Amino acid sequence: MDIATVIAIGKEAMKVTMLIAMPILIVSLIAGLLVSIFQAVTQIQEMTLTFIPKIIATAVTVIFLAPWMTKLLVNYVIHLYSSIPTFIK
């Protein structure tokens, strides 16, 4: 196994990781931004108000996107395991 193969595996792993994490992070970011705007407009400075909507939005996102995330991760692992004979050469 040469260094180019290791870099390619790492690059693909980072790509899959970012594809899986990005929707969750974007939804959490948007939920936090909306809550912050709401707090600024109403001047409500309750600490739990910032966490509960983000947790709910993140949980809903994970529930709806779990099949896609699982499929993406399983396809990557299958591709990685099926490539093992070529790595040994």
Secondary structure, 3 states (H helix, E strand, C coil): CCHHHHHHHHHHHHHHHHHHHHHHHHHHHHHHHHHHHHHHHHCCCCHHHHHHHHHHHHHHHHHHHHHHHHHHHHHHHHHHHHCHHHHHC
